[in-house]
């Protein structure tokens, strides 16, 4: 965990549901995945909106 390199090697783009984007952006209680997804250029919300 903590690395999106495997996704980068398999896919050009990864779509994350809007609700999941909101939850991760808020940082939750631990900030899980915030830094990784912020740095990931291939992760998008529905409608091809950049995750961050």
Secondary structure, 3 states (H helix, E strand, C coil): CCCCHHHHHHCCCEEECHHHHHHHHHCCCCCCCHHHHHHCCCEEECCCEECC
